[in-house]
Every structure is written in C-alpha cells, then in structure tokens.
Amino acid sequence: MAENRQSHDADAAGFAVVDVERSVRTGYPEVVYCAGKTDEQAERIIAAMRERGIPALGTKARESLAERVATRFPDAAYDRTAKTLVVGTFCARENRTGLVAVVCAGTSDLPVALEAARTAEFFGSRVEVVADVGVAGIHRLFARLDDIKKARVIVAAAGMEGALPSVIAGLVSAPVIALPTSIGYGASFGGLSALLGMLNACAPGISVVNIDNGFGAGYQANLINKL
C-alpha cells in the first residue's frame, strides 16, 4: 500500500506530500490549509497540484501568498475577506447546482461565513449569502426568511452566544450547519461559548463544526446539497 501511495502522490520539495488521487476516492481534490505554512511552502504545494492539472483551493491564505501565487498563475483569484485563494477551476460558475444559504449573524462573522461560501462554490454549489441577520435585530432575519427557505442546506455562522442556528432551525425544514466564530467579548472565550451553545441547541436538525471552520461547514454543505 505504501509503495502504491508514493508512486501516485506528489512530493512538494520534501515538506509535503500532495494527495493527487483524493478526487478519485472522494470526488473532490485536496484543499490547502495555508495557516501555519510559509508563503513559499503553500505556493509550492499549490504549484505541485496545478502541474498535475488539479484545481487548488487555499484557505486561511494571507494576501502576501496570494500576490506571490498570482505572479506564477495569472488565473489565481483571492478573496481578501474570506482569505480564500483559488487557482484553477473545479466547477465552472454556470455549472453550479442546488442552493446553499450561508447566513451570518453579524458583519464581524462575515470572514468565516464567506470562507464557507467560497468553499461550497468552489466544489460546485450555488450559494446565497445572507449577512447581518443576528438575533439582536431578529426582524432582519424574518425579512430574509423566504430567501433562506429556498436553500437545500443552511450554514449559520455566529459568535457571541451563538443563538442564530437554533432560531433558524426552528423555522426551516432544511438541515442547518452551525458555524461558531471566535467573535465576542471575554466571556465568549474565543468562540467556545458559541460552540457549546450550538452543541446544546434544542432545535433539531443542527450539526456543528469547529470554531472558525468555514471550510468544514462549506464542504459539508456542498456534500448535502449534492445529494
């Protein structure tokens, strides 16, 4: 098994092994988590993927990395808010299907929510982003509820006490993926309060991803949307 894996995977300068056949096993290519990597390391991994015709999605990517990659790959697209970097196309915009609603409580939650949105879009889902509809001004949520109900799956991103997913799950028939963010004051404990609140939600139909894991929420939403 090890010999077979090594013969197919790509070595990126000795510090990473690119899983070039992940799409064969799972239907989707490997994604590059850029945080904790130097710009050079992340660039070399992305380059190793593109040399084999694999479209690359980088998450938690710095702008300095995006600028570096763009000089090598002119088609690179960087979202400064979401901190996502896309090089190559996995699914063209006109071929995206279904509908994922990415809903966030406040503007401060938007970076993590957009990471989820860009991830789902990259893998082929049509996405509608609904921003700044948290429970502090719950009338704003009701004003967009008809749009949200059209979605096959909903990502609800919130910090503070993390109440938004519970409210939405009590109003819709679609599955809700709760996405806790690290936004909040001291007692939010960097998103832990939101995470625990979402895990303890009494509304059924909610699943929860890790704090600030927009990629995980977007990936799961795409899988559900594609069923």
N, C-alpha and C positions, 0 to 999 in steps of 0.2 A: 504493500500500500504506500509506504513512504517513497519508494523509488518512483512509483507511478505519479504521485503528487508532485515530486520535484521535477519530473520531466515535463509537466504541464504548467506549473506555476512560474512566475517571472521574478527573478531576484532584482531588487532595486538597490544597487550599489552596496549590498551586503547588510543593510539595516532593516530591510522589509522584504516580505515575500508576497507578491500580488497574486491573489486568488483569481486567476484568469478564467476559470471554469465555473465560477459561482453561478453565473446565469444559466448554465446547463442544469445545475442541481436545483436552483430555486426560482429561476425565471427572471432574476434581477441581478445586475452586476454589483460588485463590491463597492462600498462607499468609503471615501477617505475622511477620517476624523482628523482634522488639521490641528486642533488644540494639542499642545504638548510636543508637537513636531516643529523643527525649524522650517523656515521657508524653503530651504534647499531640499530637505528631506521630503516635504509634501510635494514639491514640484517634481522631483524625480519619480515619485510614486505615480503621480498623475501622468507624467510622460511615459512611464512604462506601460500604463493602461492604454494610452492613446496609440502607442506604437503597435499595439495588438488590436486596434480598432474598437476598444472598449470605451464607451462614454463614461465620463467621470463626474461625480458629484462630490464636492468637498464641503464639509460642514464645519462650523466654528472657524472659518477661514479669515485670516487677517487681510486687510487691504494691501499690505506690502506683498503678501503672497499672490494676491490677485494681479497686481501690477507685474510681478515677475512672470507669472504664467501667461499673461496676455501678450508679452513680448515674444513668446515662443508659439503660442496658439492664439491667433487673432480672433477666433470664434468664441473665446472664453467670455462668459457672462457672470458678473459679480453683483450680488445684491448686498449693499452696504448695511442695510437694516437687519436682514436675516443672517448675514455673514455666510452666505452660501456661494459656492463657486461651481459653475457648470462648464464643462469642456466637452463638446460633442453632444449628440442628441440621442437619447434612448427612445423617446416617443415624441413625434412632432406635435405642435400645438393643435393642429387640425384633427389629429387622431385621438386626442384625449377624450375619455368617455365618462359616463356617470356624473356624479356630483358629490364632492366633499365640501362641507361647510366648515371653515376654520373661524371660530368665534373667540374673541378675546375680551377680557373684562375691561382693561384699560389700555391707553396708549403705551404705557410702560411695559406691558406684556407683549407688545407687537413684535419685537425681535424674535422671541421664541415662537410665537404663533406663525410668523412668516417663514421661519425655518420649517415648520410643519407643512405649510402651504407649498413652498418651493420643492420640498421632498416629494409630496404627493403628485405635484405637477410633473416633475422630472420622470417619475415612473409611469405616467400616463393617465392621471386622473384630472378631470375638470374640477376646478376649485373656485369657491366663492369665499372671500374674506369679509367677515363682519366684525368691525373693530369698535372698541369703546362702548360696550353694552353691559357693563358690570352691574351688580346688584345695588350699588349706591345710587344709581339712576335707572331703576329697573324698567321704567317706561320706555327707555331706549331699546331694550331687548324686545319688548312687546311690539314695538314699531317695525322690527325686522323679522318677527317670528314667522310670517308666511314664507319669506325667503329661506329661512333656516329649515323649515319643514320640508322643503323640496329635496334636501340632501339625502343621500343613501346612508351616510355616516357623518357624524359631527365631532370635530375636535374642539374642546372648550378649554381655553388657556386662561388661568387666573393665578394671581398671587394673593397677598394678604391672607384672608381666611379661606380662600378657595371655594367660595359658595356657588359660583356660576354653573359648574357642571350639574350639580344637584337640581338647580332650578330648571335648567334646560331639559334634563332627563325626565322631569315631571310634566313636561309639556309636549314632548315629541315621541314618535314611535320608532325612530332610528336609533341605532347604538351610539353611545356617547363615549368618546375617549377623553378622559380628564388629563389635562396637561398642567401640572403645578409649575409656577415660575418662582424665582427667588426674589421677586419684588415684594417689598413690605418693610415695615419698621422692625425694631429689635425683636419683638416677641414673635415675629414671623419665622425667626431662626433660619434665615436664608432659604425659605421655601418649605421648611419642614412642617410648619403649621398647615399650609395649603395641602401638602401631600397627605398628611394624616386626616385632614378634613375630608378630602376626596376619597380616601380609603374607607372612611367611616360613613360615607353618604348613605342615606336611607332610600334614595330613589333607585329603583332597579335599572339595569341596562347600562351601567357605567363600568368601564375598565380604566385603569390608571397607569400612566407611565412615570418615569423618574423625573426629578426636578430639572427643569430647563431642557428636557429631552424632546425638543421639537422634531428632530429627525425620527425618533422612535414612534412618536404619535403620527407623523405624516406617513411613515412606512406602513404602519398597521392600518391606518385609514384607507390607504390605497389598496391593501390586500382585501379589506372588507368591501370596498367599492367595486372591485373587480370580480367579486364572486358571482 
